[in-house]
């Protein structure tokens, strides 16, 4: 757990946090000041320890919707609402956002 100095031509131009947790390295965003990087490191530690950290995913919106329709929707929606949600996604949302990563 440290603050990394980012140098260009031997001059420190930015800082970022490095947090190691359960054998993995989590890199913070590039910051202009060391104080900002310290705050970023504290936030990362808090999120990792409390379970609020979200891993990046390579899923598309369509993949997420398919998971929702399989796992969650049948328990919460009736058959007509289920058909309506699927139709709305297919006709309005998927053509615009369906293949974008989130």
C-alpha positions in Angstrom: 0.0 0.0 0.0 1.8 3.0 -1.3 1.6 6.0 -3.4 3.4 5.6 -6.8 5.2 8.6 -8.3 4.7 8.8 -12.1 7.8 10.4 -13.7 8.4 11.8 -17.1 12.0 12.7 -18.0 12.9 12.3 -14.3 10.3 14.8 -13.1 7.3 13.8 -11.0 4.2 14.7 -13.0 1.5 12.7 -11.2 0.7 10.3 -8.4 -1.5 7.3 -8.0 -2.4 4.8 -5.3 -1.4 1.2 -5.2 -3.4 -1.0 -2.9 -2.7 -4.7 -2.5 -5.5 -6.8 -1.2 -5.8 -10.6 -1.2 -2.9 -11.0 -3.6 -4.2 -8.5 -6.2 -3.0 -5.0 -7.0 -5.6 -2.3 -7.3 -4.3 0.8 -9.1 -5.9 4.2 -8.4 -6.6 7.0 -10.9 -3.8 9.4 -11.9 -3.8 12.4 -9.6 -2.0 15.7 -9.7 -1.2 15.9 -6.0 0.0 13.4 -3.5 -2.8 14.4 -1.1 -5.4 13.4 -3.7 -3.7 10.1 -4.2 -3.7 9.5 -0.4 -7.4 10.2 -0.3 -7.9 7.8 -3.3 -5.9 5.1 -1.5 -8.1 5.5 1.6 -11.3 5.2 -0.4 -10.0 2.1 -2.2 -9.0 0.4 1.1 -12.5 1.3 2.6 -14.3 -0.1 -0.5 -12.2 -3.3 -0.5 -12.7 -4.0 3.2 -16.4 -3.2 3.3 -17.1 -5.2 0.1 -18.3 -2.1 -1.9 -15.6 -2.5 -4.6 -16.9 -3.4 -8.1 -14.7 -5.4 -10.4 -14.6 -4.3 -14.0 -16.5 -6.6 -16.3 -16.3 -7.4 -19.9 -20.1 -8.0 -20.1 -22.3 -6.2 -22.5 -25.7 -4.7 -21.6 -27.3 -7.5 -23.5 -25.5 -10.1 -21.3 -26.6 -8.3 -18.2 -30.2 -8.2 -19.4 -30.1 -11.9 -20.2 -28.9 -12.6 -16.7 -31.7 -10.4 -15.3 -34.3 -12.2 -17.4 -33.1 -15.6 -16.3 -32.4 -15.0 -12.6 -34.4 -12.1 -11.3 -37.3 -11.2 -13.6 -39.3 -14.5 -13.3 -39.5 -14.0 -9.5 -40.6 -10.4 -9.7 -42.6 -10.0 -12.9 -45.7 -11.6 -14.1 -45.8 -13.2 -17.6 -47.3 -10.2 -19.4 -44.8 -7.8 -17.7 -42.0 -10.3 -18.6 -43.0 -10.2 -22.2 -43.3 -6.5 -22.2 -39.8 -6.0 -20.7 -38.3 -8.4 -23.2 -40.0 -6.6 -26.1 -39.0 -3.2 -24.9 -35.4 -4.2 -24.5 -35.3 -5.9 -27.9 -37.0 -3.0 -29.8 -35.7 0.1 -28.0 -32.7 -0.5 -25.8 -30.7 -3.2 -27.6 -30.4 -1.4 -30.9 -28.7 1.6 -29.2 -26.8 0.1 -26.2 -26.9 -3.7 -26.6 -23.3 -4.3 -27.5 -21.6 -1.6 -25.4 -19.5 -2.7 -22.5 -20.4 -1.6 -19.0 
